[in-house]
């Protein structure tokens, strides 16, 4: 681990991954009581890893249940819904498959299509009485959103990566019979470590479908950030921690971001 300076054997590497996930789960404060989890499972290595570790962590907690939510996007997607269902079966997790209608604009930006999928998962979680939605975004996913928002001059969005706007969260709670909280336990783990953990445990399939959808400015920003992080290990962590400090300070002081006209 170039960012930490540690040299880890396989056993201690896997324990390091699980430790980071346990810490992130504790930070949420959601698991001191009964809970029902809906896991967004697309068959990728990232989603398979988080489903596997959650199953292992809570295997003795009878008050915590897991349900895999799979979105079937039709032919041509990799991994496919059948591969996702295969992962759920191997892990012994009940699953529910949803059919996603073709998007009205197939050329819509990745962020818009991603938001549509999250909304589908949110609705499915609510319909199945799950109070927590879990997805498999990694460190690079969150750091990449921050970096792209900064490049676009959208500091407010950068600050809010990893947190919901209070008004949106309250609005969703009022609209839904079951208040659903969205968490991302892999957000402090580099993507390459998640991939290595998956390969060692034979979990999931290649994330080719996700890679193919990332294009334009988003793709360029991700490549730039990954290259910089390789040259200067820990950059992604610094972006994440820096924005969390700014968000904490803003919430503490009640400061509001500048509007587009600078007022």
PyMOL commands that set and color helices and strands:
alter all, ss='L'
color gray80, all
select helices_A, chain A and resi 10-28+45-57+81-91+110-127+139-151+155-159+166-175+191-201+208-213+216-231+235-253
alter helices_A, ss='H'
color red, helices_A
select strands_A, chain A and resi 35-40+64-72+95-99+132-134+181-183
alter strands_A, ss='S'
color yellow, strands_A
deselect
rebuild
show_as cartoon
